[in-house]
Amino acid sequence: MENIREGLIPTVLGTAVTTAGIVMKQNRRINSMISNTVFGFGLAHIVLGAIDLVEHRNK
């Protein structure tokens, strides 16, 4: 578990949540505000995880 780079888990989690948001957008029965919120939450995780990956790439 120590070999996992800092920021990798939030980036992978963000990718999964963003994908879920995209799938929710395709379904017309789900409120668009909810699907957009899930999509944005996933994108935020990707950005923050990528920042951690870049910031700690030499450690």
Residue pairs with C-beta under 8 A, 6 or more apart in sequence:
5 53
5 56
5 57
6 52
6 53
6 56
6 59
7 48
7 49
7 50
7 51
7 52
7 53
7 54
7 55
7 56
8 49
8 53
9 49
10 45
10 46
10 48
10 49
10 52
11 45
11 46
11 49
11 50
11 53
12 49
13 45
13 49
14 42
14 43
14 44
14 45
14 46
14 47
14 48
14 49
15 42
15 46
16 42
17 38
17 41
17 42
17 45
18 39
18 42
18 43
18 45
18 46
19 42
20 38
20 42
21 35
21 36
21 37
21 38
21 39
21 40
21 41
21 42
22 39
24 30
24 34
24 35
24 38
24 39
25 32
25 35
25 36
25 39
27 35
